[in-house]
Amino acid sequence: MKAKVTVMLKTGVLDPQGEAVRHALGGMGFDGVEAVRQGKVIELDLADGTDQATIGEMCEKLLANTVIESYEIEVL
């Protein structure tokens, strides 16, 4: 089975990489981009029957820094 984990900085946490992308887009003539949040997507190939709680534990222990990041799990 496959799962996709999307990790994003929590609301209120400064995102300097997202701000750099927003600034670069403005410099390239893409007006109207008011904010950019940078994140990461992690695709996992897992043994059949792996439960969502186990994937959540992977996120809590390694894939996301839960102090400043949140995550969403999608089983594909």
N, CA, C and O atoms as a GROMACS GRO file, in nm:
protein
  304
    1MET      N    1   0.084  -0.117   0.000
    1MET     CA    2   0.000   0.000   0.000
    1MET      C    3   0.088   0.124   0.000
    1MET      O    4   0.206   0.118   0.036
    2LYS      N    5   0.031   0.233  -0.041
    2LYS     CA    6   0.104   0.359  -0.046
    2LYS      C    7   0.035   0.461   0.044
    2LYS      O    8  -0.087   0.460   0.061
    3ALA      N    9   0.116   0.549   0.099
    3ALA     CA   10   0.063   0.660   0.178
    3ALA      C   11   0.142   0.785   0.141
    3ALA      O   12   0.260   0.779   0.108
    4LYS      N   13   0.073   0.897   0.149
    4LYS     CA   14   0.136   1.026   0.123
    4LYS      C   15   0.122   1.110   0.248
    4LYS      O   16   0.012   1.126   0.302
    5VAL      N   17   0.234   1.163   0.296
    5VAL     CA   18   0.236   1.249   0.413
    5VAL      C   19   0.275   1.390   0.366
    5VAL      O   20   0.380   1.408   0.306
    6THR      N   21   0.191   1.487   0.395
    6THR     CA   22   0.220   1.626   0.362
    6THR      C   23   0.255   1.698   0.492
    6THR      O   24   0.176   1.699   0.587
    7VAL      N   25   0.373   1.758   0.495
    7VAL     CA   26   0.422   1.826   0.614
    7VAL      C   27   0.433   1.976   0.582
    7VAL      O   28   0.494   2.014   0.482
    8MET      N   29   0.372   2.058   0.666
    8MET     CA   30   0.375   2.204   0.648
    8MET      C   31   0.409   2.270   0.781
    8MET      O   32   0.381   2.215   0.888
    9LEU      N   33   0.469   2.388   0.773
    9LEU     CA   34   0.490   2.466   0.894
    9LEU      C   35   0.355   2.507   0.951
    9LEU      O   36   0.262   2.537   0.876
   10LYS      N   37   0.345   2.508   1.083
   10LYS     CA   38   0.221   2.550   1.147
   10LYS      C   39   0.195   2.697   1.121
   10LYS      O   40   0.288   2.775   1.098
   11THR      N   41   0.067   2.735   1.125
   11THR     CA   42   0.030   2.875   1.112
   11THR      C   43   0.100   2.957   1.220
   11THR      O   44   0.103   2.918   1.336
   12GLY      N   45   0.155   3.069   1.180
   12GLY     CA   46   0.223   3.155   1.275
   12GLY      C   47   0.374   3.133   1.281
   12GLY      O   48   0.446   3.216   1.336
   13VAL      N   49   0.422   3.022   1.226
   13VAL     CA   50   0.565   2.996   1.222
   13VAL      C   51   0.620   3.064   1.097
   13VAL      O   52   0.569   3.044   0.987
   14LEU      N   53   0.725   3.145   1.113
   14LEU     CA   54   0.784   3.214   1.000
   14LEU      C   55   0.836   3.113   0.898
   14LEU      O   56   0.892   3.009   0.934
   15ASP      N   57   0.815   3.145   0.770
   15ASP     CA   58   0.855   3.056   0.660
   15ASP      C   59   0.948   3.133   0.566
   15ASP      O   60   0.903   3.184   0.464
   16PRO      N   61   1.078   3.143   0.600
   16PRO     CA   62   1.168   3.221   0.516
   16PRO      C   63   1.182   3.165   0.373
   16PRO      O   64   1.201   3.242   0.279
   17GLN      N   65   1.173   3.035   0.358
   17GLN     CA   66   1.183   2.977   0.224
   17GLN      C   67   1.060   3.014   0.141
   17GLN      O   68   1.072   3.047   0.023
   18GLY      N   69   0.943   3.009   0.202
   18GLY     CA   70   0.821   3.051   0.132
   18GLY      C   71   0.826   3.198   0.096
   18GLY      O   72   0.782   3.236  -0.013
   19GLU      N   73   0.879   3.280   0.185
   19GLU     CA   74   0.891   3.424   0.158
   19GLU      C   75   0.988   3.449   0.043
   19GLU      O   76   0.964   3.538  -0.039
   20ALA      N   77   1.096   3.373   0.036
   20ALA     CA   78   1.191   3.386  -0.074
   20ALA      C   79   1.126   3.350  -0.207
   20ALA      O   80   1.150   3.416  -0.308
   21VAL      N   81   1.044   3.246  -0.208
   21VAL     CA   82   0.972   3.207  -0.330
   21VAL      C   83   0.875   3.316  -0.370
   21VAL      O   84   0.866   3.351  -0.488
   22ARG      N   85   0.800   3.371  -0.273
   22ARG     CA   86   0.706   3.478  -0.303
   22ARG      C   87   0.778   3.598  -0.363
   22ARG      O   88   0.731   3.657  -0.461
   23HIS      N   89   0.889   3.635  -0.305
   23HIS     CA   90   0.966   3.748  -0.355
   23HIS      C   91   1.018   3.721  -0.496
   23HIS      O   92   1.010   3.808  -0.583
   24ALA      N   93   1.070   3.601  -0.521
   24ALA     CA   94   1.122   3.566  -0.654
   24ALA      C   95   1.010   3.568  -0.758
   24ALA      O   96   1.031   3.616  -0.870
   25LEU      N   97   0.893   3.518  -0.724
   25LEU     CA   98   0.780   3.521  -0.818
   25LEU      C   99   0.743   3.665  -0.854
   25LEU      O  100   0.716   3.695  -0.970
   26GLY      N  101   0.743   3.753  -0.753
   26GLY     CA  102   0.715   3.894  -0.780
   26GLY      C  103   0.819   3.955  -0.873
   26GLY      O  104   0.786   4.033  -0.962
   27GLY      N  105   0.946   3.918  -0.852
   27GLY     CA  106   1.054   3.967  -0.937
   27GLY      C  107   1.045   3.916  -1.079
   27GLY      O  108   1.099   3.978  -1.170
   28MET      N  109   0.977   3.805  -1.098
   28MET     CA  110   0.960   3.748  -1.232
   28MET      C  111   0.834   3.801  -1.301
   28MET      O  112   0.801   3.760  -1.412
   29GLY      N  113   0.765   3.892  -1.234
   29GLY     CA  114   0.648   3.952  -1.295
   29GLY      C  115   0.516   3.888  -1.258
   29GLY      O  116   0.412   3.923  -1.314
   30PHE      N  117   0.516   3.794  -1.165
   30PHE     CA  118   0.392   3.730  -1.122
   30PHE      C  119   0.334   3.811  -1.007
   30PHE      O  120   0.355   3.781  -0.889
   31ASP      N  121   0.259   3.914  -1.044
   31ASP     CA  122   0.199   4.002  -0.944
   31ASP      C  123   0.080   3.934  -0.878
   31ASP      O  124   0.018   3.846  -0.938
   32GLY      N  125   0.050   3.973  -0.759
   32GLY     CA  126  -0.069   3.921  -0.691
   32GLY      C  127  -0.043   3.802  -0.601
   32GLY      O  128  -0.136   3.754  -0.537
   33VAL      N  129   0.080   3.753  -0.595
   33VAL     CA  130   0.111   3.643  -0.503
   33VAL      C  131   0.134   3.706  -0.366
   33VAL      O  132   0.237   3.770  -0.344
   34GLU      N  133   0.040   3.688  -0.277
   34GLU     CA  134   0.046   3.755  -0.148
   34GLU      C  135   0.120   3.675  -0.042
   34GLU      O  136   0.177   3.733   0.051
   35ALA      N  137   0.120   3.543  -0.054
   35ALA     CA  138   0.190   3.460   0.044
   35ALA      C  139   0.221   3.324  -0.016
   35ALA      O  140   0.148   3.274  -0.102
   36VAL      N  141   0.329   3.266   0.029
   36VAL     CA  142   0.369   3.131  -0.012
   36VAL      C  143   0.409   3.056   0.114
   36VAL      O  144   0.484   3.109   0.196
   37ARG      N  145   0.362   2.934   0.129
   37ARG     CA  146   0.405   2.845   0.237
   37ARG      C  147   0.474   2.726   0.172
   37ARG      O  148   0.417   2.660   0.085
   38GLN      N  149   0.596   2.698   0.215
   38GLN     CA  150   0.676   2.589   0.162
   38GLN      C  151   0.656   2.467   0.250
   38GLN      O  152   0.653   2.478   0.373
   39GLY      N  153   0.641   2.350   0.189
   39GLY     CA  154   0.625   2.228   0.266
   39GLY      C  155   0.697   2.113   0.199
   39GLY      O  156   0.779   2.133   0.109
   40LYS      N  157   0.665   1.992   0.241
   40LYS     CA  158   0.724   1.874   0.179
   40LYS      C  159   0.621   1.763   0.173
   40LYS      O  160   0.531   1.754   0.256
   41VAL      N  161   0.635   1.679   0.072
   41VAL     CA  162   0.549   1.562   0.054
   41VAL      C  163   0.638   1.439   0.061
   41VAL      O  164   0.741   1.431  -0.006
   42ILE      N  165   0.598   1.343   0.142
   42ILE     CA  166   0.673   1.219   0.158
   42ILE      C  167   0.581   1.104   0.116
   42ILE      O  168   0.472   1.088   0.171
   43GLU      N  169   0.625   1.026   0.017
   43GLU     CA  170   0.548   0.910  -0.027
   43GLU      C  171   0.610   0.785   0.033
   43GLU      O  172   0.731   0.764   0.026
   44LEU      N  173   0.526   0.703   0.092
   44LEU     CA  174   0.572   0.580   0.158
   44LEU      C  175   0.512   0.458   0.090
   44LEU      O  176   0.392   0.455   0.062
   45ASP      N  177   0.595   0.359   0.061
   45ASP     CA  178   0.548   0.227   0.018
   45ASP      C  179   0.551   0.140   0.143
   45ASP      O  180   0.657   0.116   0.201
   46LEU      N  181   0.435   0.092   0.182
   46LEU     CA  182   0.421   0.020   0.309
   46LEU      C  183   0.364  -0.119   0.286
   46LEU      O  184   0.300  -0.145   0.184
   47ALA      N  185   0.387  -0.206   0.382
   47ALA     CA  186   0.327  -0.339   0.377
   47ALA      C  187   0.176  -0.326   0.387
   47ALA      O  188   0.125  -0.240   0.460
   48ASP      N  189   0.105  -0.410   0.313
   48ASP     CA  190  -0.041  -0.409   0.322
   48ASP      C  191  -0.084  -0.428   0.466
   48ASP      O  192  -0.027  -0.509   0.540
   49GLY      N  193  -0.184  -0.353   0.505
   49GLY     CA  194  -0.237  -0.365   0.640
   49GLY      C  195  -0.174  -0.270   0.740
   49GLY      O  196  -0.213  -0.267   0.857
   50THR      N  197  -0.075  -0.192   0.697
   50THR     CA  198  -0.017  -0.093   0.788
   50THR      C  199  -0.126   0.006   0.825
   50THR      O  200  -0.189   0.065   0.737
   51ASP      N  201  -0.149   0.025   0.953
   51ASP     CA  202  -0.259   0.114   0.992
   51ASP      C  203  -0.214   0.259   1.002
   51ASP      O  204  -0.095   0.289   1.010
   52GLN      N  205  -0.312   0.347   0.999
   52GLN     CA  206  -0.285   0.490   1.000
   52GLN      C  207  -0.216   0.533   1.130
   52GLN      O  208  -0.139   0.630   1.131
   53ALA      N  209  -0.243   0.464   1.238
   53ALA     CA  210  -0.178   0.497   1.365
   53ALA      C  211  -0.027   0.476   1.356
   53ALA      O  212   0.050   0.553   1.413
   54THR      N  213   0.015   0.372   1.286
   54THR     CA  214   0.158   0.346   1.268
   54THR      C  215   0.222   0.456   1.184
   54THR      O  216   0.333   0.500   1.213
   55ILE      N  217   0.152   0.499   1.080
   55ILE     CA  218   0.203   0.608   0.996
   55ILE      C  219   0.212   0.736   1.080
   55ILE      O  220   0.308   0.812   1.068
   56GLY      N  221   0.112   0.760   1.163
   56GLY     CA  222   0.115   0.875   1.251
   56GLY      C  223   0.233   0.871   1.346
   56GLY      O  224   0.294   0.975   1.375
   57GLU      N  225   0.266   0.753   1.395
   57GLU     CA  226   0.381   0.738   1.484
   57GLU      C  227   0.511   0.768   1.409
   57GLU      O  228   0.602   0.829   1.465
   58MET      N  229   0.518   0.727   1.280
   58MET     CA  230   0.635   0.760   1.198
   58MET      C  231   0.651   0.912   1.186
   58MET      O  232   0.761   0.966   1.194
   59CYS      N  233   0.539   0.978   1.166
   59CYS     CA  234   0.540   1.125   1.155
   59CYS      C  235   0.585   1.190   1.285
   59CYS      O  236   0.668   1.281   1.284
   60GLU      N  237   0.530   1.144   1.394
   60GLU     CA  238   0.561   1.202   1.524
   60GLU      C  239   0.708   1.182   1.562
   60GLU      O  240   0.769   1.269   1.625
   61LYS      N  241   0.765   1.068   1.524
   61LYS     CA  242   0.901   1.036   1.566
   61LYS      C  243   1.009   1.083   1.469
   61LYS      O  244   1.122   1.106   1.510
   62LEU      N  245   0.975   1.098   1.338
   62LEU     CA  246   1.081   1.128   1.242
   62LEU      C  247   1.041   1.224   1.130
   62LEU      O  248   1.114   1.318   1.100
   63LEU      N  249   0.927   1.202   1.070
   63LEU     CA  250   0.896   1.273   0.946
   63LEU      C  251   0.860   1.419   0.964
   63LEU      O  252   0.879   1.498   0.873
   64ALA      N  253   0.807   1.456   1.079
   64ALA     CA  254   0.768   1.594   1.105
   64ALA      C  255   0.824   1.640   1.238
   64ALA      O  256   0.830   1.563   1.334
   65ASN      N  257   0.863   1.765   1.243
   65ASN     CA  258   0.901   1.827   1.370
   65ASN      C  259   0.773   1.888   1.425
   65ASN      O  260   0.737   2.000   1.390
   66THR      N  261   0.705   1.815   1.511
   66THR     CA  262   0.570   1.854   1.553
   66THR      C  263   0.566   1.979   1.640
   66THR      O  264   0.458   2.028   1.672
   67VAL      N  265   0.681   2.030   1.680
   67VAL     CA  266   0.683   2.157   1.752
   67VAL      C  267   0.645   2.270   1.658
   67VAL      O  268   0.572   2.362   1.696
   68ILE      N  269   0.695   2.264   1.533
   68ILE     CA  270   0.670   2.372   1.438
   68ILE      C  271   0.598   2.328   1.311
   68ILE      O  272   0.562   2.412   1.229
   69GLU      N  273   0.577   2.198   1.294
   69GLU     CA  274   0.514   2.147   1.171
   69GLU      C  275   0.389   2.066   1.203
   69GLU      O  276   0.378   2.003   1.308
   70SER      N  277   0.295   2.070   1.110
   70SER     CA  278   0.180   1.981   1.116
   70SER      C  279   0.188   1.886   0.996
   70SER      O  280   0.262   1.911   0.901
   71TYR      N  281   0.111   1.779   1.002
   71TYR     CA  282   0.115   1.683   0.891
   71TYR      C  283  -0.024   1.628   0.864
   71TYR      O  284  -0.111   1.625   0.951
   72GLU      N  285  -0.042   1.583   0.740
   72GLU     CA  286  -0.165   1.515   0.699
   72GLU      C  287  -0.126   1.385   0.634
   72GLU      O  288  -0.028   1.379   0.559
   73ILE      N  289  -0.200   1.281   0.662
   73ILE     CA  290  -0.175   1.149   0.606
   73ILE      C  291  -0.287   1.115   0.509
   73ILE      O  292  -0.405   1.131   0.540
   74GLU      N  293  -0.247   1.069   0.390
   74GLU     CA  294  -0.344   1.022   0.291
   74GLU      C  295  -0.303   0.883   0.248
   74GLU      O  296  -0.195   0.865   0.193
   75VAL      N  297  -0.387   0.784   0.273
   75VAL     CA  298  -0.360   0.649   0.228
   75VAL      C  299  -0.412   0.637   0.086
   75VAL      O  300  -0.529   0.665   0.058
   76LEU      N  301  -0.323   0.595  -0.003
   76LEU     CA  302  -0.357   0.591  -0.146
   76LEU      C  303  -0.401   0.451  -0.189
   76LEU      O  304  -0.433   0.430  -0.306
   0.00000   0.00000   0.00000
